[in-house]
Amino acid sequence: MGSFSIWHWLIVLLVVVMIFGTKKLRNMGSDLGGAVKGFKDGMKDGSATDAAAAPAPTQQVTGQPANSDKSTIDVEARQKS
């Protein structure tokens, strides 16, 4: 079993064009290009805002949580037997 020849790919292309039509394929291509462009712009914006953002202040870890709630259920203590 070898790789496909150029004739195999031309037949596959012809079948795809016959099924979808050239207008639908053109629309899918432009939608895909717009999505890729939007992704690249988002990646550029994301890296610029990450670099400009100040590092978050660190909190010191203590024995008791700062927002301990009396209604919190300890899962290990409430096992069914």
Biopython code that builds the backbone (N, CA, C, O; Angstrom):
import numpy as np
from Bio.PDB.StructureBuilder import StructureBuilder

atoms = [
    (1, "MET", "N", (0.837, -1.173, 0.000)),
    (1, "MET", "CA", (0.000, 0.000, 0.000)),
    (1, "MET", "C", (0.890, 1.247, 0.000)),
    (1, "MET", "O", (1.590, 1.523, 0.975)),
    (2, "GLY", "N", (0.854, 1.954, -1.045)),
    (2, "GLY", "CA", (1.663, 3.150, -1.163)),
    (2, "GLY", "C", (0.851, 4.393, -0.874)),
    (2, "GLY", "O", (-0.305, 4.327, -0.455)),
    (3, "SER", "N", (1.475, 5.506, -1.105)),
    (3, "SER", "CA", (0.758, 6.765, -0.909)),
    (3, "SER", "C", (-0.159, 7.008, -2.106)),
    (3, "SER", "O", (-0.009, 6.386, -3.158)),
    (4, "PHE", "N", (-1.091, 7.908, -1.928)),
    (4, "PHE", "CA", (-2.028, 8.213, -3.000)),
    (4, "PHE", "C", (-1.337, 9.025, -4.091)),
    (4, "PHE", "O", (-0.494, 9.878, -3.814)),
    (5, "SER", "N", (-1.709, 8.744, -5.321)),
    (5, "SER", "CA", (-1.141, 9.497, -6.434)),
    (5, "SER", "C", (-1.956, 10.772, -6.642)),
    (5, "SER", "O", (-2.962, 10.995, -5.968)),
    (6, "ILE", "N", (-1.518, 11.585, -7.563)),
    (6, "ILE", "CA", (-2.190, 12.842, -7.860)),
    (6, "ILE", "C", (-3.588, 12.580, -8.385)),
    (6, "ILE", "O", (-4.492, 13.383, -8.153)),
    (7, "TRP", "N", (-3.786, 11.472, -9.090)),
    (7, "TRP", "CA", (-5.099, 11.162, -9.650)),
    (7, "TRP", "C", (-6.106, 10.840, -8.553)),
    (7, "TRP", "O", (-7.279, 11.197, -8.659)),
    (8, "HIS", "N", (-5.657, 10.175, -7.515)),
    (8, "HIS", "CA", (-6.548, 9.895, -6.388)),
    (8, "HIS", "C", (-7.022, 11.199, -5.739)),
    (8, "HIS", "O", (-8.208, 11.354, -5.445)),
    (9, "TRP", "N", (-6.094, 12.132, -5.517)),
    (9, "TRP", "CA", (-6.445, 13.400, -4.891)),
    (9, "TRP", "C", (-7.353, 14.240, -5.768)),
    (9, "TRP", "O", (-8.235, 14.930, -5.256)),
    (10, "LEU", "N", (-7.156, 14.197, -7.089)),
    (10, "LEU", "CA", (-8.031, 14.939, -7.999)),
    (10, "LEU", "C", (-9.456, 14.385, -7.984)),
    (10, "LEU", "O", (-10.421, 15.146, -8.050)),
    (11, "ILE", "N", (-9.584, 13.069, -7.898)),
    (11, "ILE", "CA", (-10.909, 12.457, -7.818)),
    (11, "ILE", "C", (-11.592, 12.831, -6.511)),
    (11, "ILE", "O", (-12.783, 13.142, -6.506)),
    (12, "VAL", "N", (-10.858, 12.806, -5.407)),
    (12, "VAL", "CA", (-11.426, 13.199, -4.114)),
    (12, "VAL", "C", (-11.862, 14.661, -4.155)),
    (12, "VAL", "O", (-12.941, 14.994, -3.665)),
    (13, "LEU", "N", (-11.044, 15.534, -4.730)),
    (13, "LEU", "CA", (-11.400, 16.952, -4.859)),
    (13, "LEU", "C", (-12.648, 17.135, -5.710)),
    (13, "LEU", "O", (-13.511, 17.944, -5.373)),
    (14, "LEU", "N", (-12.753, 16.404, -6.794)),
    (14, "LEU", "CA", (-13.918, 16.485, -7.660)),
    (14, "LEU", "C", (-15.186, 16.046, -6.920)),
    (14, "LEU", "O", (-16.234, 16.677, -7.061)),
    (15, "VAL", "N", (-15.096, 14.988, -6.148)),
    (15, "VAL", "CA", (-16.258, 14.508, -5.385)),
    (15, "VAL", "C", (-16.669, 15.530, -4.333)),
    (15, "VAL", "O", (-17.860, 15.779, -4.144)),
    (16, "VAL", "N", (-15.694, 16.124, -3.646)),
    (16, "VAL", "CA", (-15.999, 17.127, -2.616)),
    (16, "VAL", "C", (-16.668, 18.340, -3.247)),
    (16, "VAL", "O", (-17.633, 18.869, -2.695)),
    (17, "VAL", "N", (-16.171, 18.786, -4.388)),
    (17, "VAL", "CA", (-16.766, 19.935, -5.076)),
    (17, "VAL", "C", (-18.181, 19.605, -5.536)),
    (17, "VAL", "O", (-19.068, 20.455, -5.470)),
    (18, "MET", "N", (-18.394, 18.392, -5.996)),
    (18, "MET", "CA", (-19.729, 18.002, -6.443)),
    (18, "MET", "C", (-20.708, 17.921, -5.264)),
    (18, "MET", "O", (-21.885, 18.251, -5.417)),
    (19, "ILE", "N", (-20.240, 17.493, -4.109)),
    (19, "ILE", "CA", (-21.129, 17.373, -2.939)),
    (19, "ILE", "C", (-21.447, 18.741, -2.351)),
    (19, "ILE", "O", (-22.616, 19.067, -2.144)),
    (20, "PHE", "N", (-20.430, 19.538, -2.083)),
    (20, "PHE", "CA", (-20.631, 20.804, -1.375)),
    (20, "PHE", "C", (-20.887, 21.987, -2.301)),
    (20, "PHE", "O", (-21.607, 22.913, -1.926)),
    (21, "GLY", "N", (-20.326, 21.979, -3.476)),
    (21, "GLY", "CA", (-20.448, 23.123, -4.375)),
    (21, "GLY", "C", (-19.362, 24.143, -4.091)),
    (21, "GLY", "O", (-18.823, 24.203, -2.986)),
    (22, "THR", "N", (-19.046, 24.941, -5.094)),
    (22, "THR", "CA", (-17.938, 25.888, -4.952)),
    (22, "THR", "C", (-18.283, 27.049, -4.031)),
    (22, "THR", "O", (-17.406, 27.559, -3.334)),
    (23, "LYS", "N", (-19.546, 27.480, -4.012)),
    (23, "LYS", "CA", (-19.920, 28.611, -3.169)),
    (23, "LYS", "C", (-19.798, 28.248, -1.695)),
    (23, "LYS", "O", (-19.280, 29.035, -0.903)),
    (24, "LYS", "N", (-20.268, 27.071, -1.324)),
    (24, "LYS", "CA", (-20.189, 26.650, 0.076)),
    (24, "LYS", "C", (-18.733, 26.446, 0.494)),
    (24, "LYS", "O", (-18.358, 26.794, 1.614)),
    (25, "LEU", "N", (-17.915, 25.891, -0.389)),
    (25, "LEU", "CA", (-16.496, 25.714, -0.070)),
    (25, "LEU", "C", (-15.800, 27.059, 0.093)),
    (25, "LEU", "O", (-14.944, 27.206, 0.965)),
    (26, "ARG", "N", (-16.153, 28.042, -0.732)),
    (26, "ARG", "CA", (-15.562, 29.374, -0.628)),
    (26, "ARG", "C", (-15.959, 30.024, 0.707)),
    (26, "ARG", "O", (-15.131, 30.655, 1.365)),
    (27, "ASN", "N", (-17.230, 29.866, 1.101)),
    (27, "ASN", "CA", (-17.687, 30.421, 2.377)),
    (27, "ASN", "C", (-16.984, 29.759, 3.557)),
    (27, "ASN", "O", (-16.610, 30.428, 4.520)),
    (28, "MET", "N", (-16.808, 28.448, 3.477)),
    (28, "MET", "CA", (-16.110, 27.743, 4.564)),
    (28, "MET", "C", (-14.660, 28.198, 4.653)),
    (28, "MET", "O", (-14.118, 28.328, 5.750)),
    (29, "GLY", "N", (-14.030, 28.439, 3.513)),
    (29, "GLY", "CA", (-12.644, 28.912, 3.507)),
    (29, "GLY", "C", (-12.508, 30.289, 4.119)),
    (29, "GLY", "O", (-11.574, 30.546, 4.877)),
    (30, "SER", "N", (-13.446, 31.185, 3.792)),
    (30, "SER", "CA", (-13.361, 32.536, 4.359)),
    (30, "SER", "C", (-13.682, 32.517, 5.853)),
    (30, "SER", "O", (-13.094, 33.280, 6.621)),
    (31, "ASP", "N", (-14.607, 31.657, 6.270)),
    (31, "ASP", "CA", (-14.902, 31.537, 7.703)),
    (31, "ASP", "C", (-13.700, 30.993, 8.471)),
    (31, "ASP", "O", (-13.390, 31.456, 9.568)),
    (32, "LEU", "N", (-13.035, 30.014, 7.888)),
    (32, "LEU", "CA", (-11.855, 29.448, 8.534)),
    (32, "LEU", "C", (-10.735, 30.483, 8.618)),
    (32, "LEU", "O", (-10.054, 30.581, 9.640)),
    (33, "GLY", "N", (-10.543, 31.252, 7.552)),
    (33, "GLY", "CA", (-9.520, 32.300, 7.573)),
    (33, "GLY", "C", (-9.823, 33.367, 8.612)),
    (33, "GLY", "O", (-8.918, 33.839, 9.300)),
    (34, "GLY", "N", (-11.098, 33.753, 8.734)),
    (34, "GLY", "CA", (-11.480, 34.732, 9.755)),
    (34, "GLY", "C", (-11.266, 34.210, 11.162)),
    (34, "GLY", "O", (-10.864, 34.956, 12.055)),
    (35, "ALA", "N", (-11.535, 32.922, 11.359)),
    (35, "ALA", "CA", (-11.332, 32.330, 12.677)),
    (35, "ALA", "C", (-9.850, 32.293, 13.045)),
    (35, "ALA", "O", (-9.482, 32.570, 14.186)),
    (36, "VAL", "N", (-9.012, 31.956, 12.086)),
    (36, "VAL", "CA", (-7.567, 31.923, 12.338)),
    (36, "VAL", "C", (-7.047, 33.325, 12.636)),
    (36, "VAL", "O", (-6.218, 33.505, 13.528)),
    (37, "LYS", "N", (-7.531, 34.319, 11.892)),
    (37, "LYS", "CA", (-7.107, 35.704, 12.125)),
    (37, "LYS", "C", (-7.546, 36.180, 13.498)),
    (37, "LYS", "O", (-6.779, 36.836, 14.202)),
    (38, "GLY", "N", (-8.776, 35.856, 13.886)),
    (38, "GLY", "CA", (-9.258, 36.221, 15.215)),
    (38, "GLY", "C", (-8.463, 35.544, 16.319)),
    (38, "GLY", "O", (-8.191, 36.150, 17.355)),
    (39, "PHE", "N", (-8.087, 34.284, 16.099)),
    (39, "PHE", "CA", (-7.272, 33.569, 17.086)),
    (39, "PHE", "C", (-5.907, 34.217, 17.240)),
    (39, "PHE", "O", (-5.421, 34.390, 18.358)),
    (40, "LYS", "N", (-5.282, 34.579, 16.116)),
    (40, "LYS", "CA", (-3.968, 35.226, 16.185)),
    (40, "LYS", "C", (-4.052, 36.570, 16.893)),
    (40, "LYS", "O", (-3.181, 36.900, 17.699)),
    (41, "ASP", "N", (-5.101, 37.357, 16.600)),
    (41, "ASP", "CA", (-5.282, 38.646, 17.273)),
    (41, "ASP", "C", (-5.503, 38.452, 18.768)),
    (41, "ASP", "O", (-4.986, 39.218, 19.582)),
    (42, "GLY", "N", (-6.266, 37.434, 19.126)),
    (42, "GLY", "CA", (-6.497, 37.145, 20.538)),
    (42, "GLY", "C", (-5.221, 36.739, 21.253)),
    (42, "GLY", "O", (-5.006, 37.105, 22.409)),
    (43, "MET", "N", (-4.381, 35.988, 20.570)),
    (43, "MET", "CA", (-3.110, 35.581, 21.181)),
    (43, "MET", "C", (-2.193, 36.780, 21.374)),
    (43, "MET", "O", (-1.487, 36.864, 22.380)),
    (44, "LYS", "N", (-2.194, 37.714, 20.417)),
    (44, "LYS", "CA", (-1.376, 38.920, 20.558)),
    (44, "LYS", "C", (-1.891, 39.776, 21.708)),
    (44, "LYS", "O", (-1.099, 40.274, 22.507)),
    (45, "ASP", "N", (-3.218, 39.957, 21.805)),
    (45, "ASP", "CA", (-3.797, 40.756, 22.874)),
    (45, "ASP", "C", (-3.571, 40.109, 24.228)),
    (45, "ASP", "O", (-3.301, 40.803, 25.208)),
    (46, "GLY", "N", (-3.677, 38.800, 24.296)),
    (46, "GLY", "CA", (-3.498, 38.082, 25.550)),
    (46, "GLY", "C", (-2.079, 38.186, 26.066)),
    (46, "GLY", "O", (-1.876, 38.344, 27.270)),
    (47, "SER", "N", (-1.091, 38.102, 25.189)),
    (47, "SER", "CA", (0.298, 38.183, 25.631)),
    (47, "SER", "C", (0.644, 39.616, 26.039)),
    (47, "SER", "O", (1.470, 39.822, 26.927)),
    (48, "ALA", "N", (0.017, 40.607, 25.397)),
    (48, "ALA", "CA", (0.295, 42.002, 25.761)),
    (48, "ALA", "C", (-0.310, 42.332, 27.118)),
    (48, "ALA", "O", (0.314, 43.038, 27.910)),
    (49, "THR", "N", (-1.510, 41.838, 27.402)),
    (49, "THR", "CA", (-2.127, 42.133, 28.700)),
    (49, "THR", "C", (-1.466, 41.344, 29.807)),
    (49, "THR", "O", (-1.410, 41.819, 30.941)),
    (50, "ASP", "N", (-0.954, 40.136, 29.515)),
    (50, "ASP", "CA", (-0.261, 39.361, 30.538)),
    (50, "ASP", "C", (1.045, 40.043, 30.949)),
    (50, "ASP", "O", (1.395, 40.053, 32.129)),
    (51, "ALA", "N", (1.753, 40.605, 29.994)),
    (51, "ALA", "CA", (3.020, 41.253, 30.296)),
    (51, "ALA", "C", (2.802, 42.569, 31.038)),
    (51, "ALA", "O", (3.615, 42.951, 31.880)),
    (52, "ALA", "N", (1.702, 43.265, 30.727)),
    (52, "ALA", "CA", (1.448, 44.560, 31.346)),
    (52, "ALA", "C", (0.825, 44.421, 32.735)),
    (52, "ALA", "O", (0.899, 45.353, 33.535)),
    (53, "ALA", "N", (0.228, 43.300, 33.026)),
    (53, "ALA", "CA", (-0.449, 43.119, 34.315)),
    (53, "ALA", "C", (0.583, 42.989, 35.437)),
    (53, "ALA", "O", (1.616, 42.337, 35.285)),
    (54, "ALA", "N", (0.279, 43.615, 36.540)),
    (54, "ALA", "CA", (1.164, 43.530, 37.701)),
    (54, "ALA", "C", (0.989, 42.162, 38.355)),
    (54, "ALA", "O", (-0.107, 41.602, 38.326)),
    (55, "PRO", "N", (2.046, 41.620, 38.941)),
    (55, "PRO", "CA", (1.908, 40.328, 39.599)),
    (55, "PRO", "C", (0.964, 40.443, 40.804)),
    (55, "PRO", "O", (0.965, 41.447, 41.516)),
    (56, "ALA", "N", (0.186, 39.429, 41.009)),
    (56, "ALA", "CA", (-0.787, 39.426, 42.099)),
    (56, "ALA", "C", (-0.065, 39.323, 43.433)),
    (56, "ALA", "O", (0.928, 38.604, 43.543)),
    (57, "PRO", "N", (-0.549, 40.027, 44.444)),
    (57, "PRO", "CA", (0.091, 39.932, 45.758)),
    (57, "PRO", "C", (-0.101, 38.531, 46.331)),
    (57, "PRO", "O", (-1.157, 37.916, 46.180)),
    (58, "THR", "N", (0.936, 38.049, 46.985)),
    (58, "THR", "CA", (0.860, 36.712, 47.570)),
    (58, "THR", "C", (0.271, 36.806, 48.964)),
    (58, "THR", "O", (0.469, 37.794, 49.671)),
    (59, "GLN", "N", (-0.457, 35.764, 49.351)),
    (59, "GLN", "CA", (-1.043, 35.721, 50.678)),
    (59, "GLN", "C", (-0.298, 34.706, 51.525)),
    (59, "GLN", "O", (0.165, 33.680, 51.029)),
    (60, "GLN", "N", (-0.193, 35.004, 52.786)),
    (60, "GLN", "CA", (0.476, 34.099, 53.695)),
    (60, "GLN", "C", (-0.508, 33.011, 54.111)),
    (60, "GLN", "O", (-1.660, 33.290, 54.440)),
    (61, "VAL", "N", (-0.040, 31.777, 54.092)),
    (61, "VAL", "CA", (-0.886, 30.652, 54.457)),
    (61, "VAL", "C", (-0.867, 30.503, 55.968)),
    (61, "VAL", "O", (0.198, 30.454, 56.584)),
    (62, "THR", "N", (-2.066, 30.430, 56.566)),
    (62, "THR", "CA", (-2.175, 30.257, 58.010)),
    (62, "THR", "C", (-2.875, 28.940, 58.302)),
    (62, "THR", "O", (-3.317, 28.253, 57.381)),
    (63, "GLY", "N", (-2.977, 28.590, 59.553)),
    (63, "GLY", "CA", (-3.629, 27.341, 59.964)),
    (63, "GLY", "C", (-5.121, 27.368, 59.697)),
    (63, "GLY", "O", (-5.662, 26.358, 59.249)),
    (64, "GLN", "N", (-5.813, 28.466, 59.947)),
    (64, "GLN", "CA", (-7.252, 28.600, 59.726)),
    (64, "GLN", "C", (-7.493, 29.364, 58.436)),
    (64, "GLN", "O", (-6.834, 30.374, 58.186)),
    (65, "PRO", "N", (-8.425, 28.902, 57.612)),
    (65, "PRO", "CA", (-8.757, 29.694, 56.430)),
    (65, "PRO", "C", (-9.395, 31.018, 56.830)),
    (65, "PRO", "O", (-10.064, 31.109, 57.859)),
    (66, "ALA", "N", (-9.184, 32.028, 56.020)),
    (66, "ALA", "CA", (-9.673, 33.364, 56.340)),
    (66, "ALA", "C", (-11.190, 33.418, 56.322)),
    (66, "ALA", "O", (-11.783, 34.179, 57.086)),
    (67, "ASN", "N", (-11.833, 32.629, 55.466)),
    (67, "ASN", "CA", (-13.278, 32.670, 55.366)),
    (67, "ASN", "C", (-13.886, 31.347, 55.824)),
    (67, "ASN", "O", (-14.726, 30.776, 55.129)),
    (68, "SER", "N", (-13.467, 30.859, 56.987)),
    (68, "SER", "CA", (-13.989, 29.585, 57.480)),
    (68, "SER", "C", (-15.464, 29.742, 57.812)),
    (68, "SER", "O", (-15.869, 30.698, 58.473)),
    (69, "ASP", "N", (-16.245, 28.803, 57.353)),
    (69, "ASP", "CA", (-17.687, 28.828, 57.511)),
    (69, "ASP", "C", (-18.082, 27.673, 58.419)),
    (69, "ASP", "O", (-17.613, 26.551, 58.228)),
    (70, "LYS", "N", (-18.935, 27.929, 59.401)),
    (70, "LYS", "CA", (-19.346, 26.902, 60.365)),
    (70, "LYS", "C", (-20.258, 25.864, 59.706)),
    (70, "LYS", "O", (-20.396, 24.759, 60.232)),
    (71, "SER", "N", (-20.882, 26.189, 58.572)),
    (71, "SER", "CA", (-21.783, 25.246, 57.927)),
    (71, "SER", "C", (-21.063, 24.315, 56.951)),
    (71, "SER", "O", (-21.709, 23.498, 56.295)),
    (72, "THR", "N", (-19.740, 24.424, 56.844)),
    (72, "THR", "CA", (-18.988, 23.566, 55.945)),
    (72, "THR", "C", (-18.953, 22.152, 56.502)),
    (72, "THR", "O", (-18.721, 21.948, 57.694)),
    (73, "ILE", "N", (-19.183, 21.187, 55.636)),
    (73, "ILE", "CA", (-19.211, 19.792, 56.064)),
    (73, "ILE", "C", (-17.881, 19.158, 55.732)),
    (73, "ILE", "O", (-17.390, 19.257, 54.607)),
    (74, "ASP", "N", (-17.299, 18.499, 56.731)),
    (74, "ASP", "CA", (-16.063, 17.766, 56.511)),
    (74, "ASP", "C", (-16.428, 16.417, 55.905)),
    (74, "ASP", "O", (-17.122, 15.621, 56.536)),
    (75, "VAL", "N", (-15.969, 16.158, 54.693)),
    (75, "VAL", "CA", (-16.376, 14.967, 53.962)),
    (75, "VAL", "C", (-15.888, 13.707, 54.657)),
    (75, "VAL", "O", (-16.615, 12.716, 54.717)),
    (76, "GLU", "N", (-14.696, 13.728, 55.172)),
    (76, "GLU", "CA", (-14.152, 12.535, 55.813)),
    (76, "GLU", "C", (-14.911, 12.188, 57.085)),
    (76, "GLU", "O", (-15.006, 11.010, 57.430)),
    (77, "ALA", "N", (-15.446, 13.156, 57.782)),
    (77, "ALA", "CA", (-16.170, 12.900, 59.022)),
    (77, "ALA", "C", (-17.585, 12.417, 58.776)),
    (77, "ALA", "O", (-18.205, 11.877, 59.692)),
    (78, "ARG", "N", (-18.126, 12.590, 57.566)),
    (78, "ARG", "CA", (-19.517, 12.253, 57.299)),
    (78, "ARG", "C", (-19.636, 11.044, 56.368)),
    (78, "ARG", "O", (-20.474, 11.051, 55.467)),
    (79, "GLN", "N", (-18.821, 10.010, 56.566)),
    (79, "GLN", "CA", (-18.913, 8.838, 55.729)),
    (79, "GLN", "C", (-20.041, 7.937, 56.204)),
    (79, "GLN", "O", (-20.278, 7.797, 57.404)),
    (80, "LYS", "N", (-20.740, 7.321, 55.237)),
    (80, "LYS", "CA", (-21.800, 6.379, 55.577)),
    (80, "LYS", "C", (-21.183, 5.030, 55.901)),
    (80, "LYS", "O", (-20.179, 4.634, 55.310)),
    (81, "SER", "N", (-21.789, 4.337, 56.837)),
    (81, "SER", "CA", (-21.253, 3.015, 57.185)),
    (81, "SER", "C", (-22.134, 1.902, 56.660)),
    (81, "SER", "O", (-21.831, 0.726, 56.863)),
]
sb = StructureBuilder()
sb.init_structure("model")
sb.init_model(0)
sb.init_chain("A")
sb.init_seg("    ")
for serial, (resi, resn, name, xyz) in enumerate(atoms, 1):
    if name == "N":
        sb.init_residue(resn, " ", resi, " ")
    sb.init_atom(name, np.array(xyz, "f"), 0.0, 1.0, " ", f" {name:<3s}", serial, name[0])
structure = sb.get_structure()
